[in-house]
Amino acid sequence: MTTRPEIVLVHGDITAQDTDVIVNAANSSLLGGGGVDGAIHRRGGPAILAECRRLRAGHLGRGLPTGRAVATTAGDLAARWVVHTVGPVHSREEDRSDLLASGYRESLRLAAELGAETVAFPAISTGVYGWPMDDGARIAIRTVREAATAPVREVRFVLFDRAAYETFAAALG
């Protein structure tokens, strides 16, 4: 039997979510940045950065490739783990939507391997990476709907502003 998660939309701060996994829209360095990435590192505390540095010193010496995912502790966050994924920078010349979908799919796969039941996602790549919100929402919702995610039973899309929330609500139908 294929299990599909319930999709929930939340207008709020992803760092405040009490879920098993919070997904970080990371950059390939895994060493923090702006937007969601910076907020997760700040609120989660130094334990997240310490684990990211260990990953970079090991098998991720060149950084995390776009569309892939890796897990660390959640540090001081209410979650158990942070799953870091690198979304693609939007391009008008090249279709990178498969890489965006891969970031969602790989994050869900890893969350399921960890035994997570609840996962909170941001709108990956729709900030400084320039992905149009309507297309990003469509890809995110479609990818989660198509994923078999047992034991994940709930996927939250946590949208920081009202416009993003409304765009995801429209994509959810």
CYANA upper distance limits for C-alpha pairs under 8 A (distance plus 0.5 A):
  2 THR  CA    148 ALA  CA      6.33
  2 THR  CA    150 ALA  CA      8.26
  3 THR  CA    148 ALA  CA      6.00
  3 THR  CA    149 THR  CA      6.59
  3 THR  CA    150 ALA  CA      6.08
  3 THR  CA    151 PRO  CA      8.39
  3 THR  CA    153 ARG  CA      8.28
  4 ARG  CA    145 ARG  CA      7.13
  4 ARG  CA    146 GLU  CA      8.24
  4 ARG  CA    147 ALA  CA      7.28
  4 ARG  CA    148 ALA  CA      6.12
  4 ARG  CA    149 THR  CA      6.63
  4 ARG  CA    150 ALA  CA      7.92
  4 ARG  CA    153 ARG  CA      7.52
  5 PRO  CA    144 VAL  CA      8.22
  5 PRO  CA    145 ARG  CA      8.01
  5 PRO  CA    148 ALA  CA      8.49
  5 PRO  CA    149 THR  CA      7.20
  5 PRO  CA    150 ALA  CA      8.42
  5 PRO  CA    152 VAL  CA      6.68
  5 PRO  CA    153 ARG  CA      4.86
  5 PRO  CA    154 GLU  CA      5.38
  5 PRO  CA    155 VAL  CA      6.68
  6 GLU  CA    153 ARG  CA      6.54
  6 GLU  CA    154 GLU  CA      5.19
  6 GLU  CA    155 VAL  CA      6.62
  7 ILE  CA    154 GLU  CA      6.51
  7 ILE  CA    155 VAL  CA      5.49
  7 ILE  CA    156 ARG  CA      6.39
  7 ILE  CA    157 PHE  CA      8.06
  8 VAL  CA    154 GLU  CA      7.71
  8 VAL  CA    155 VAL  CA      6.69
  8 VAL  CA    156 ARG  CA      5.17
  8 VAL  CA    157 PHE  CA      6.83
  9 LEU  CA    156 ARG  CA      6.11
  9 LEU  CA    157 PHE  CA      5.49
  9 LEU  CA    158 VAL  CA      6.64
  9 LEU  CA    159 LEU  CA      8.00
  9 LEU  CA    165 TYR  CA      7.62
  9 LEU  CA    168 PHE  CA      8.08
  9 LEU  CA    169 ALA  CA      7.76
 10 VAL  CA    156 ARG  CA      7.25
 10 VAL  CA    157 PHE  CA      6.63
 10 VAL  CA    158 VAL  CA      5.22
 10 VAL  CA    159 LEU  CA      6.60
 10 VAL  CA    165 TYR  CA      7.79
 11 HIS  CA    158 VAL  CA      6.36
 11 HIS  CA    159 LEU  CA      5.44
 11 HIS  CA    160 PHE  CA      6.30
 11 HIS  CA    161 ASP  CA      7.11
 11 HIS  CA    162 ARG  CA      7.20
 11 HIS  CA    165 TYR  CA      6.52
 12 GLY  CA    158 VAL  CA      6.57
 12 GLY  CA    159 LEU  CA      6.33
 12 GLY  CA    160 PHE  CA      5.46
 12 GLY  CA    161 ASP  CA      7.79
 13 ASP  CA     17 GLN  CA      7.75
 13 ASP  CA    158 VAL  CA      7.26
 13 ASP  CA    159 LEU  CA      7.75
 13 ASP  CA    160 PHE  CA      6.31
 14 ILE  CA     22 ILE  CA      7.79
 14 ILE  CA     36 VAL  CA      8.32
 14 ILE  CA    120 ALA  CA      7.50
 14 ILE  CA    121 PHE  CA      8.08
 14 ILE  CA    122 PRO  CA      7.42
 14 ILE  CA    158 VAL  CA      6.11
 14 ILE  CA    159 LEU  CA      8.11
 14 ILE  CA    160 PHE  CA      8.19
 15 THR  CA     22 ILE  CA      8.14
 15 THR  CA     39 ALA  CA      7.52
 15 THR  CA     40 ILE  CA      6.39
 15 THR  CA     43 ARG  CA      7.33
 15 THR  CA     44 GLY  CA      8.42
 15 THR  CA     77 LEU  CA      7.13
 16 ALA  CA     77 LEU  CA      7.82
 16 ALA  CA     78 ALA  CA      7.57
 17 GLN  CA     22 ILE  CA      8.04
 17 GLN  CA     78 ALA  CA      7.14
 17 GLN  CA     79 ALA  CA      7.56
 17 GLN  CA    120 ALA  CA      7.66
 18 ASP  CA     78 ALA  CA      5.46
 18 ASP  CA     79 ALA  CA      5.91
 19 THR  CA     78 ALA  CA      7.50
 19 THR  CA     79 ALA  CA      5.46
 19 THR  CA     80 ARG  CA      7.84
 19 THR  CA    118 THR  CA      5.71
 19 THR  CA    119 VAL  CA      6.36
 19 THR  CA    120 ALA  CA      7.11
 20 ASP  CA     79 ALA  CA      5.38
 20 ASP  CA     80 ARG  CA      5.47
 20 ASP  CA     81 TRP  CA      6.84
 20 ASP  CA    116 ALA  CA      5.90
 20 ASP  CA    117 GLU  CA      6.97
 20 ASP  CA    118 THR  CA      5.75
 20 ASP  CA    119 VAL  CA      6.58
 21 VAL  CA     79 ALA  CA      6.05
 21 VAL  CA     80 ARG  CA      6.53
 21 VAL  CA     81 TRP  CA      5.41
 21 VAL  CA     82 VAL  CA      6.03
 21 VAL  CA     83 VAL  CA      7.11
 21 VAL  CA    111 ALA  CA      7.23
 21 VAL  CA    116 ALA  CA      7.14
 21 VAL  CA    118 THR  CA      6.92
 21 VAL  CA    119 VAL  CA      5.22
 21 VAL  CA    120 ALA  CA      6.76
 22 ILE  CA     74 ALA  CA      8.41
 22 ILE  CA     79 ALA  CA      6.87
 22 ILE  CA     81 TRP  CA      7.06
 22 ILE  CA     82 VAL  CA      5.46
 22 ILE  CA     83 VAL  CA      6.77
 22 ILE  CA    119 VAL  CA      6.37
 22 ILE  CA    120 ALA  CA      5.32
 22 ILE  CA    121 PHE  CA      6.86
 23 VAL  CA     82 VAL  CA      6.16
 23 VAL  CA     83 VAL  CA      5.22
 23 VAL  CA     84 HIS  CA      6.27
 23 VAL  CA     85 THR  CA      7.64
 23 VAL  CA    107 SER  CA      7.64
 23 VAL  CA    119 VAL  CA      7.74
 23 VAL  CA    120 ALA  CA      6.52
 23 VAL  CA    121 PHE  CA      5.60
 23 VAL  CA    122 PRO  CA      7.38
 24 ASN  CA     36 VAL  CA      7.11
 24 ASN  CA     37 ASP  CA      6.30
 24 ASN  CA     40 ILE  CA      7.54
 24 ASN  CA     82 VAL  CA      7.06
 24 ASN  CA     83 VAL  CA      6.49
 24 ASN  CA     84 HIS  CA      5.13
 24 ASN  CA     85 THR  CA      6.66
 24 ASN  CA    121 PHE  CA      7.93
 24 ASN  CA    122 PRO  CA      7.76
 25 ALA  CA     36 VAL  CA      6.74
 25 ALA  CA     37 ASP  CA      6.25
 25 ALA  CA     84 HIS  CA      6.83
 25 ALA  CA     85 THR  CA      6.10
 25 ALA  CA     86 VAL  CA      6.43
 25 ALA  CA     87 GLY  CA      7.20
 25 ALA  CA    122 PRO  CA      7.44
 25 ALA  CA    123 ALA  CA      8.49
 25 ALA  CA    124 ILE  CA      6.02
 25 ALA  CA    125 SER  CA      7.62
 26 ALA  CA     30 LEU  CA      6.61
 26 ALA  CA     32 GLY  CA      7.65
 26 ALA  CA     33 GLY  CA      8.04
 26 ALA  CA     36 VAL  CA      8.30
 26 ALA  CA     37 ASP  CA      5.78
 26 ALA  CA     84 HIS  CA      6.16
 26 ALA  CA     85 THR  CA      6.06
 26 ALA  CA     86 VAL  CA      5.62
 26 ALA  CA     87 GLY  CA      8.04
 27 ASN  CA     31 LEU  CA      8.29
 27 ASN  CA     32 GLY  CA      7.86
 27 ASN  CA     33 GLY  CA      7.61
 27 ASN  CA     37 ASP  CA      8.15
 27 ASN  CA     64 LEU  CA      8.31
 27 ASN  CA     85 THR  CA      8.22
 27 ASN  CA     86 VAL  CA      5.97
 27 ASN  CA     87 GLY  CA      8.30
 28 SER  CA     63 GLY  CA      5.45
 28 SER  CA     64 LEU  CA      5.16
 28 SER  CA     65 PRO  CA      6.73
 28 SER  CA     66 THR  CA      7.61
 28 SER  CA     86 VAL  CA      6.51
 29 SER  CA     56 ARG  CA      8.20
 29 SER  CA     62 ARG  CA      8.32
 29 SER  CA     63 GLY  CA      5.47
 29 SER  CA     64 LEU  CA      7.18
 30 LEU  CA     49 LEU  CA      8.34
 30 LEU  CA     52 CYS  CA      6.30
 30 LEU  CA     53 ARG  CA      8.18
 30 LEU  CA     56 ARG  CA      8.24
 30 LEU  CA     63 GLY  CA      7.43
 30 LEU  CA     64 LEU  CA      7.61
 30 LEU  CA     84 HIS  CA      8.12
 31 LEU  CA     49 LEU  CA      6.69
 31 LEU  CA     52 CYS  CA      6.96
 31 LEU  CA     53 ARG  CA      7.55
 32 GLY  CA     37 ASP  CA      6.18
 32 GLY  CA     38 GLY  CA      5.82
 32 GLY  CA     41 HIS  CA      6.59
 32 GLY  CA     49 LEU  CA      7.92
 33 GLY  CA     37 ASP  CA      5.96
 33 GLY  CA     38 GLY  CA      5.17
 34 GLY  CA     38 GLY  CA      4.97
 34 GLY  CA     39 ALA  CA      7.76
 35 GLY  CA     39 ALA  CA      6.78
 35 GLY  CA    127 GLY  CA      7.94
 35 GLY  CA    128 VAL  CA      8.46
 36 VAL  CA     40 ILE  CA      6.59
 36 VAL  CA    122 PRO  CA      7.98
 37 ASP  CA     41 HIS  CA      6.80
 38 GLY  CA     42 ARG  CA      6.51
 39 ALA  CA     43 ARG  CA      6.51
 40 ILE  CA     44 GLY  CA      6.08
 41 HIS  CA     45 GLY  CA      6.43
 41 HIS  CA     46 PRO  CA      7.86
 41 HIS  CA     48 ILE  CA      7.00
 41 HIS  CA     49 LEU  CA      7.32
 42 ARG  CA     46 PRO  CA      8.43
 43 ARG  CA     76 ASP  CA      7.21
 43 ARG  CA     77 LEU  CA      7.09
 44 GLY  CA     48 ILE  CA      7.00
 44 GLY  CA     74 ALA  CA      6.54
 44 GLY  CA     75 GLY  CA      5.32
 44 GLY  CA     76 ASP  CA      4.94
 44 GLY  CA     77 LEU  CA      5.43
 45 GLY  CA     49 LEU  CA      8.08
 45 GLY  CA     75 GLY  CA      6.39
 45 GLY  CA     76 ASP  CA      6.38
 46 PRO  CA     50 ALA  CA      6.61
 46 PRO  CA     75 GLY  CA      7.77
 47 ALA  CA     51 GLU  CA      6.82
 47 ALA  CA     73 THR  CA      7.54
 47 ALA  CA     74 ALA  CA      8.18
 47 ALA  CA     75 GLY  CA      5.72
 48 ILE  CA     52 CYS  CA      6.72
 48 ILE  CA     72 THR  CA      6.88
 48 ILE  CA     73 THR  CA      6.41
 48 ILE  CA     74 ALA  CA      6.76
 48 ILE  CA     75 GLY  CA      6.24
 49 LEU  CA     53 ARG  CA      6.58
 50 ALA  CA     54 ARG  CA      6.88
 51 GLU  CA     55 LEU  CA      6.79
 51 GLU  CA     72 THR  CA      6.66
 51 GLU  CA     73 THR  CA      7.83
 52 CYS  CA     56 ARG  CA      6.73
 52 CYS  CA     72 THR  CA      7.64
 53 ARG  CA     57 ALA  CA      6.61
 54 ARG  CA     58 GLY  CA      6.72
 55 LEU  CA     59 HIS  CA      6.83
 55 LEU  CA     60 LEU  CA      6.04
 55 LEU  CA     61 GLY  CA      7.85
 56 ARG  CA     60 LEU  CA      5.11
 56 ARG  CA     61 GLY  CA      5.00
 56 ARG  CA     62 ARG  CA      7.63
 56 ARG  CA     63 GLY  CA      6.78
 57 ALA  CA     61 GLY  CA      6.04
 60 LEU  CA     64 LEU  CA      6.58
 64 LEU  CA     68 ARG  CA      7.22
 64 LEU  CA     69 ALA  CA      7.92
 64 LEU  CA     70 VAL  CA      8.42
 64 LEU  CA     85 THR  CA      8.18
 64 LEU  CA     86 VAL  CA      7.45
 65 PRO  CA     86 VAL  CA      7.24
 66 THR  CA     85 THR  CA      7.82
 66 THR  CA     86 VAL  CA      5.24
 66 THR  CA     87 GLY  CA      6.12
 66 THR  CA     88 PRO  CA      6.49
 66 THR  CA     99 LEU  CA      7.16
 66 THR  CA    103 GLY  CA      7.89
 67 GLY  CA     85 THR  CA      6.98
 67 GLY  CA     86 VAL  CA      6.14
 67 GLY  CA     87 GLY  CA      6.27
 67 GLY  CA     88 PRO  CA      7.70
 67 GLY  CA     99 LEU  CA      5.39
 67 GLY  CA    100 LEU  CA      6.69
 67 GLY  CA    101 ALA  CA      8.00
 67 GLY  CA    102 SER  CA      5.35
 67 GLY  CA    103 GLY  CA      4.61
 67 GLY  CA    104 TYR  CA      8.35
 67 GLY  CA    106 GLU  CA      7.75
 68 ARG  CA     85 THR  CA      6.22
 68 ARG  CA     86 VAL  CA      7.00
 68 ARG  CA    102 SER  CA      7.38
 68 ARG  CA    103 GLY  CA      6.16
 68 ARG  CA    106 GLU  CA      6.45
 68 ARG  CA    107 SER  CA      8.13
 69 ALA  CA     83 VAL  CA      6.89
 69 ALA  CA     84 HIS  CA      5.93
 69 ALA  CA     85 THR  CA      4.92
 69 ALA  CA     86 VAL  CA      7.70
 69 ALA  CA    103 GLY  CA      7.17
 69 ALA  CA    106 GLU  CA      6.19
 69 ALA  CA    107 SER  CA      6.02
 69 ALA  CA    110 LEU  CA      7.72
 70 VAL  CA     83 VAL  CA      6.03
 70 VAL  CA     84 HIS  CA      5.86
 70 VAL  CA     85 THR  CA      7.25
 70 VAL  CA    107 SER  CA      8.21
 70 VAL  CA    110 LEU  CA      7.88
 71 ALA  CA     81 TRP  CA      7.03
 71 ALA  CA     82 VAL  CA      6.13
 71 ALA  CA     83 VAL  CA      4.79
 71 ALA  CA     84 HIS  CA      6.61
 71 ALA  CA    110 LEU  CA      7.98
 72 THR  CA     81 TRP  CA      6.25
 72 THR  CA     82 VAL  CA      5.85
 72 THR  CA     83 VAL  CA      6.94
 72 THR  CA     84 HIS  CA      8.31
 73 THR  CA     80 ARG  CA      7.06
 73 THR  CA     81 TRP  CA      5.20
 73 THR  CA     82 VAL  CA      6.44
 74 ALA  CA     78 ALA  CA      7.98
 74 ALA  CA     79 ALA  CA      6.36
 74 ALA  CA     80 ARG  CA      5.98
 74 ALA  CA     81 TRP  CA      4.94
 74 ALA  CA     82 VAL  CA      5.53
 83 VAL  CA    107 SER  CA      6.81
 83 VAL  CA    110 LEU  CA      8.13
 83 VAL  CA    111 ALA  CA      7.89
 84 HIS  CA    107 SER  CA      8.08
 85 THR  CA    103 GLY  CA      6.21
 85 THR  CA    104 TYR  CA      8.46
 85 THR  CA    107 SER  CA      7.26
 86 VAL  CA    103 GLY  CA      7.07
 87 GLY  CA     99 LEU  CA      7.35
 87 GLY  CA    100 LEU  CA      5.95
 87 GLY  CA    103 GLY  CA      6.55
 87 GLY  CA    124 ILE  CA      6.48
 87 GLY  CA    125 SER  CA      5.75
 87 GLY  CA    129 TYR  CA      8.45
 88 PRO  CA     96 ARG  CA      7.20
 88 PRO  CA     99 LEU  CA      6.74
 88 PRO  CA    100 LEU  CA      6.52
 88 PRO  CA    125 SER  CA      6.77
 88 PRO  CA    129 TYR  CA      7.47
 89 VAL  CA    125 SER  CA      7.02
 89 VAL  CA    129 TYR  CA      4.98
 89 VAL  CA    130 GLY  CA      6.92
 89 VAL  CA    131 TRP  CA      7.40
 90 HIS  CA     96 ARG  CA      7.52
 90 HIS  CA    125 SER  CA      7.99
 90 HIS  CA    129 TYR  CA      6.50
 90 HIS  CA    130 GLY  CA      5.92
 90 HIS  CA    131 TRP  CA      5.36
 90 HIS  CA    132 PRO  CA      8.46
 91 SER  CA     95 ASP  CA      7.39
 91 SER  CA     96 ARG  CA      7.71
 96 ARG  CA    100 LEU  CA      7.21
 97 SER  CA    101 ALA  CA      6.69
 97 SER  CA    139 ILE  CA      7.91
 98 ASP  CA    102 SER  CA      6.52
 99 LEU  CA    103 GLY  CA      6.86
100 LEU  CA    104 TYR  CA      7.34
100 LEU  CA    124 ILE  CA      8.01
100 LEU  CA    125 SER  CA      8.09
100 LEU  CA    136 GLY  CA      8.47
100 LEU  CA    139 ILE  CA      7.98
101 ALA  CA    105 ARG  CA      6.65
101 ALA  CA    139 ILE  CA      6.71
101 ALA  CA    140 ALA  CA      7.12
101 ALA  CA    143 THR  CA      6.47
102 SER  CA    106 GLU  CA      6.23
103 GLY  CA    107 SER  CA      6.55
104 TYR  CA    108 LEU  CA      6.74
104 TYR  CA    140 ALA  CA      7.26
104 TYR  CA    143 THR  CA      7.33
104 TYR  CA    144 VAL  CA      7.69
105 ARG  CA    109 ARG  CA      6.61
105 ARG  CA    143 THR  CA      7.16
105 ARG  CA    144 VAL  CA      7.69
105 ARG  CA    147 ALA  CA      7.40
106 GLU  CA    110 LEU  CA      6.59
107 SER  CA    111 ALA  CA      6.55
108 LEU  CA    112 ALA  CA      6.58
108 LEU  CA    119 VAL  CA      8.37
108 LEU  CA    147 ALA  CA      8.39
108 LEU  CA    149 THR  CA      7.05
108 LEU  CA    152 VAL  CA      8.32
109 ARG  CA    113 GLU  CA      6.78
109 ARG  CA    149 THR  CA      7.38
110 LEU  CA    114 LEU  CA      6.76
111 ALA  CA    115 GLY  CA      6.93
111 ALA  CA    116 ALA  CA      5.80
111 ALA  CA    119 VAL  CA      7.88
111 ALA  CA    152 VAL  CA      7.87
112 ALA  CA    116 ALA  CA      6.02
112 ALA  CA    117 GLU  CA      8.00
112 ALA  CA    149 THR  CA      6.66
112 ALA  CA    150 ALA  CA      6.75
112 ALA  CA    151 PRO  CA      6.29
112 ALA  CA    152 VAL  CA      6.42
115 GLY  CA    151 PRO  CA      6.75
115 GLY  CA    152 VAL  CA      8.05
116 ALA  CA    151 PRO  CA      6.97
116 ALA  CA    152 VAL  CA      6.20
117 GLU  CA    150 ALA  CA      8.38
117 GLU  CA    151 PRO  CA      5.98
117 GLU  CA    152 VAL  CA      4.41
117 GLU  CA    153 ARG  CA      5.74
117 GLU  CA    154 GLU  CA      6.98
118 THR  CA    152 VAL  CA      6.23
118 THR  CA    153 ARG  CA      6.67
118 THR  CA    154 GLU  CA      5.37
118 THR  CA    155 VAL  CA      6.48
118 THR  CA    156 ARG  CA      8.19
119 VAL  CA    152 VAL  CA      7.79
119 VAL  CA    154 GLU  CA      6.89
119 VAL  CA    155 VAL  CA      5.42
119 VAL  CA    156 ARG  CA      6.60
120 ALA  CA    155 VAL  CA      6.39
120 ALA  CA    156 ARG  CA      5.06
120 ALA  CA    157 PHE  CA      6.32
120 ALA  CA    158 VAL  CA      6.94
121 PHE  CA    155 VAL  CA      7.81
121 PHE  CA    156 ARG  CA      6.51
121 PHE  CA    157 PHE  CA      5.33
121 PHE  CA    158 VAL  CA      6.47
122 PRO  CA    157 PHE  CA      6.27
122 PRO  CA    158 VAL  CA      5.82
122 PRO  CA    159 LEU  CA      6.74
123 ALA  CA    127 GLY  CA      8.46
123 ALA  CA    133 MET  CA      8.35
123 ALA  CA    136 GLY  CA      7.48
123 ALA  CA    137 ALA  CA      7.56
123 ALA  CA    140 ALA  CA      8.21
123 ALA  CA    157 PHE  CA      7.60
123 ALA  CA    158 VAL  CA      8.02
123 ALA  CA    159 LEU  CA      7.30
124 ILE  CA    136 GLY  CA      7.86
125 SER  CA    129 TYR  CA      5.46
125 SER  CA    130 GLY  CA      6.97
125 SER  CA    131 TRP  CA      5.97
125 SER  CA    136 GLY  CA      8.01
126 THR  CA    130 GLY  CA      5.89
126 THR  CA    131 TRP  CA      4.89
126 THR  CA    132 PRO  CA      6.56
126 THR  CA    133 MET  CA      6.17
126 THR  CA    136 GLY  CA      7.06
127 GLY  CA    131 TRP  CA      7.53
131 TRP  CA    135 ASP  CA      7.89
131 TRP  CA    136 GLY  CA      6.78
132 PRO  CA    136 GLY  CA      6.53
133 MET  CA    137 ALA  CA      6.43
133 MET  CA    164 ALA  CA      7.28
133 MET  CA    167 THR  CA      7.46
134 ASP  CA    138 ARG  CA      6.72
134 ASP  CA    167 THR  CA      6.43
134 ASP  CA    168 PHE  CA      7.88
134 ASP  CA    171 ALA  CA      7.97
135 ASP  CA    139 ILE  CA      6.70
136 GLY  CA    140 ALA  CA      6.55
137 ALA  CA    141 ILE  CA      6.54
137 ALA  CA    167 THR  CA      7.36
137 ALA  CA    168 PHE  CA      5.76
137 ALA  CA    171 ALA  CA      6.62
138 ARG  CA    142 ARG  CA      6.53
138 ARG  CA    168 PHE  CA      8.07
138 ARG  CA    171 ALA  CA      5.94
138 ARG  CA    172 LEU  CA      8.37
139 ILE  CA    143 THR  CA      6.44
140 ALA  CA    144 VAL  CA      6.74
141 ILE  CA    145 ARG  CA      6.58
141 ILE  CA    168 PHE  CA      8.42
141 ILE  CA    171 ALA  CA      7.42
141 ILE  CA    172 LEU  CA      6.90
142 ARG  CA    146 GLU  CA      6.66
143 THR  CA    147 ALA  CA      6.70
144 VAL  CA    155 VAL  CA      8.42
149 THR  CA    153 ARG  CA      7.90
158 VAL  CA    165 TYR  CA      8.44
159 LEU  CA    164 ALA  CA      6.38
159 LEU  CA    165 TYR  CA      5.87
160 PHE  CA    164 ALA  CA      7.66
160 PHE  CA    165 TYR  CA      8.05
161 ASP  CA    165 TYR  CA      6.90
162 ARG  CA    166 GLU  CA      6.65
163 ALA  CA    167 THR  CA      6.67
164 ALA  CA    168 PHE  CA      6.71
165 TYR  CA    169 ALA  CA      6.60
166 GLU  CA    170 ALA  CA      6.70
167 THR  CA    171 ALA  CA      6.87
168 PHE  CA    172 LEU  CA      6.53
169 ALA  CA    173 GLY  CA      6.83
